[in-house]
Amino acid sequence: MRLLAFLLLSLVVSAVAEKRPNILFILVDDQSPFDLKMYNPKSTLETPNLDKLAAQGVVFDGAYHMGSSSGAVCTPSRHMIMSGRTVWHLPVSPWASKTSPPQLEQQTIPAVFNRAGYATMRTCKQGNSYEAANKLFTVRHDASKRGGTDESGSAWHAEQVLNYLNDRQASKDTKPFLIYFGFSHPHDTRDGKPELLAKYGATNHTDEANVPSLHSLQPPLPANYLKGHPFDNTEMNVRDEVAVSGVWRHRDEARIRNEIGRQYACSDNIDIQIGRVLKRLEESGELDNTYIIYTADHGIAIGHHGLMGKQNLYQHCWRVPFIVKGPGITAGRRVEGNIYLLDVLATLCDLAGIQPPQTSEGTSFKAVLTGEKQAMREVLYGAYAGGAKPGMRCVKQGDWKLIQYESADGKAKHTQLFNLAENPDELLPEHGKANLADDPKHAGKLAEMKKLLLGEMRRLNDPWRFADQPADDLPAPPMPAKKAKKTKKK
């Protein structure tokens, strides 16, 4: 009897030890880390659920998306998350036929976790994503919800997750789950709920001919606010810079503060919806065995440096918020991390004990989560080539950051050098802060950073070069596919 009891106990212990973790991956659309108090103490945005998540987990101060070859920055970013591929090796990259493996969708998050026996579920916005991968989730409820009601806004996405968890409990499903919990907000149009708009002194402004009223509850202007970007950055007329409802081409204080207020109202609502889902997980007893990851596909400007969109490489757009909580993670830690969003697939596999696909180029940052490492890499690279080519590139090492801009016609040509320890807001000469790239005392550092940038461009198969770089005998990248003409409705 004693032997039988021992064997039964061993089986129980073994089963518990082998119980695979759940994963709740939360992705918001267009959110700068500096919207959140945990990254910007001056922010007036209230996110008690995210604050609690951060207190119970790890906050990354160095999480980045690698960039984009198009104005729809969401699309390559979400491809990178799903596939673990670098920015120039995606199905939507200029050299996709040469650099992206065939049937890559079969090596993405839903396909990998489906094969590993996970129950997979997704809710998110429609479009500007990775459709071939998205449709592989076993349960999928996608729709673009950017309205100011529960049915038309962020609560709809939360309802899909809550319904899924209820169905799971009713059917007594014991499979581990991977839930991709995406939101359509705070991407514009930022139609917030009335009570949350009032909280931040904002209105859903739609009249371009008139200026919204200033209000004491509106968030203040960012420290690096400008009434216009001081030079052509190669993409000054992209949709986000000229056609966002509520701001359009204007950069006056009233419109910018009102739009930040709308952004905060939408983000506040997202926090409320996350809280509902976390409460349900706690009630079901599944919270403690669930890794929770919170991030955004990229940042957003809304007045920073006189810009509105995400088509730039300043920290407010290149960086993303990133929080992780889960089994075995020591609470209340901050790390630099130096991770990319493309590292997510490899990391989720590592946490779940799954072999990552060979197509993944990302690196698991589990060692950062467990405290074995503080950062995954020393050098970080960013690219934007959605406008004039070659466009914008940046490289960061330690506190130093270089951004280079250039158009083929030579009209846009500019170089910026920042020491982020001394100038964390990337203030410009228009703010009264000198551009270190123009300072002879920093000529050595400038040359060093340019060499680093070229090395990263070569390593990552960047299809363009700047005029001051070796041409490297690169073939001309293929022209982007022409958009199909829309047929008029009869």
GIRA-V130605 format. One record per backbone hydrogen bond with DSSP energy under -1.0 kcal/mol. NH is the residue of the N-H (numbers start at 1). CO is the residue of the C=O. Records with the same first field share a line. If there is no record, write none. Layout:
NH = CO + CO
//
This chain:
5 = 1
6 = 2
7 = 3
8 = 4
9 = 5
10 = 6
11 = 7
12 = 8
13 = 9
14 = 10
15 = 11
16 = 12
17 = 13
18 = 14
19 = 16
22 = 289
23 = 177
24 = 291
25 = 179
26 = 293
27 = 181
28 = 295
29 = 185
31 = 298
35 = 32
36 = 33
39 = 36
40 = 36
43 = 40
51 = 47
52 = 48
53 = 49
54 = 50
55 = 51
56 = 52
58 = 324
59 = 333
60 = 322
61 = 335
62 = 336
64 = 339
65 = 318
68 = 383
73 = 71
75 = 72
77 = 73
78 = 74
79 = 75
80 = 76
81 = 77
82 = 78
83 = 79
84 = 80
89 = 86
93 = 90
96 = 93
98 = 95
99 = 95
100 = 96
106 = 103
107 = 104
108 = 105
109 = 82
112 = 108
113 = 109
114 = 110
115 = 111
116 = 112
117 = 114
118 = 113
119 = 176
121 = 178
122 = 139
123 = 180
134 = 130
135 = 131
136 = 133
137 = 134
139 = 120
141 = 122
143 = 124
147 = 152
153 = 149
156 = 153
158 = 154
159 = 155
160 = 156
161 = 157
162 = 158
163 = 159
164 = 160
165 = 161
166 = 162
167 = 163
168 = 164
169 = 165
170 = 166
171 = 167
173 = 168
178 = 119
179 = 23
180 = 121
181 = 25
182 = 123 + 180
183 = 27
191 = 189
192 = 190
197 = 193
198 = 194
199 = 195
200 = 196
201 = 198
202 = 197
205 = 203
210 = 207
218 = 215
225 = 222
226 = 303
241 = 238
243 = 239
247 = 244
248 = 244
250 = 247
256 = 252
257 = 253
258 = 254
259 = 255
260 = 256
261 = 257
262 = 258
263 = 259
264 = 260
265 = 261
266 = 262
267 = 263
268 = 264
269 = 265
270 = 266
271 = 267
272 = 268
273 = 269
274 = 270
275 = 271
276 = 272
277 = 273
278 = 274
279 = 275
280 = 276
281 = 277
282 = 278
283 = 279
284 = 280
286 = 281
287 = 281
290 = 287
291 = 22
292 = 325
293 = 24
294 = 323
295 = 26
297 = 28
299 = 317
300 = 316
301 = 309
302 = 308
303 = 307
304 = 301
305 = 224
306 = 303
307 = 304
312 = 310
317 = 314
318 = 314
319 = 315
320 = 63
323 = 294
324 = 58
325 = 292
329 = 326
333 = 57
335 = 59
337 = 374
338 = 336
339 = 62
341 = 64
343 = 340
344 = 341
347 = 343
348 = 344
349 = 345
350 = 346
351 = 347
352 = 348
354 = 349
360 = 357
361 = 84
369 = 365
370 = 366
372 = 367
373 = 367
376 = 337
380 = 396
382 = 394
383 = 66
384 = 392
385 = 68
388 = 234
391 = 406
392 = 384
393 = 404
394 = 382
395 = 402
396 = 380
397 = 400
400 = 397
401 = 418
402 = 395
403 = 416
404 = 393
405 = 414
406 = 391
407 = 412
408 = 389
410 = 407
414 = 405
416 = 403
418 = 401
420 = 399
423 = 419
426 = 423
431 = 428
432 = 429
433 = 428
436 = 417
438 = 435
439 = 436
442 = 439
443 = 440
446 = 442
447 = 443
448 = 444
449 = 445
450 = 446
451 = 447
452 = 448
453 = 449
454 = 450
455 = 451
456 = 452
457 = 453
458 = 454
459 = 455
460 = 456
461 = 458
462 = 457
469 = 466
474 = 471
//
